[in-house]
Amino acid sequence: MTQYSGAIIFSALSAVLAAAPAHSFQNSDDISHRLAAIDLSLRTDAALVFASGSYGGNVLADLDTRFEWEAISDNGWRWGLEAGLHAQSDITREGFANAAGPVLTAPRRSLTTGRYRGGAPETGRKAFAMERLNVFLKAGWGEWRLGLTPGAAQVEAINLPTGSAFVRLDGGPLGLGRQVMTRTANTGAGFGPSIVYSTPRIIGFRASASFAPQARYCAVDICLSDAIAGGAGSASLENVVEAGVSFDHTFSEAGQVEAALNIVTADPLSVEFSDAYSAVGAQLRWSRDGFSIGASGLWSDNAVAGGDYQALALAARYDRGDWSYGAEWAGSEDDYLRESETAVQFTLSRLVGDQFTVTFGLHSAERDFAVPTVQGIVNNSENGTGGFFEVTFRN
């Protein structure tokens, strides 16, 4: 697929989406007949985390808000605008959405996770970004979205039953260590401009597809950034095609079963990567009587021969009244960056009222990674343990 054909497809689908609401209003004489209702909603997720352990004491914070304006036409179509802002104060982490500091030597950046090596870490990290700004149309035959929005791979992904909402071993928004290597989210175009279509859920199944002509948008936790001058190559992509399918059904005897499979293909914008990019993600979750277990995996070629990335995360949670008990394990290996990680975490949570949750957690991680020096690549390792106290608000 060339960039020109991709742009044509994107423009055509955009025109269809833009025209749909207007078409639904044809032959309407009065605005009171055009709209059956207008809904406004505001969702807010916030967290304050106090961390300690091998990496020192830190106070971390995260605020994620989402606003939605939705109109319902007289034929039942729902259309509107979604906007979302994300702000964060995190520790310095080498990778994911963090930008590298001054380049040292032999810089490399993983397309799959956005992590880098060969650059000095940032001295601090406070981030703010608009992660959602899209128009949407929902009808009986499916849903369209156009603008800043997650792609099809994330639309059909399944969340693991983790004990903590923000401090997770699988690429959580807030981290407890400088080296955080595991991420199973198949992010594709991230929150960059995309057009997404999702079918209705039929007999438990739903499918989505999306396209982004060029993905170089930098959000808070997912940053498809430009190249660093004289350093690591760009993590940006073009002609990003995503597809996903999910299953969600509650059986009377077996409980709720959720499963998902998602695929991303794209062309790297940096000459550092010699091949086309492809990644496959899969998730599975089972829940019954307050007990949930889940698994999530990601396999990618990093667009470089011999540079595969593979990650697996497992999680279990038991909810009893206002209390929740959680356990997580995560492991990953990136052949391109020459690093690997295994980690385990245990959590105890209590719901306070309807909107607040307090969580206490303990975690331990073992990491092997390559450190570029003027003498060449040196293999290094890091073992760390820590604890955290998390207060979250969800509305």
Helices and strands as residue ranges (DSSP letters): H 3-24, H 31-34, E 35-53, E 58-73, E 78-90, E 103-109, E 116-119, E 125-139, E 142-148, H 152-155, E 193-198, E 205-215, E 237-251, E 255-268, E 277-288, E 291-300, E 309-320, E 323-334, E 339-352, E 356-373, E 376-394
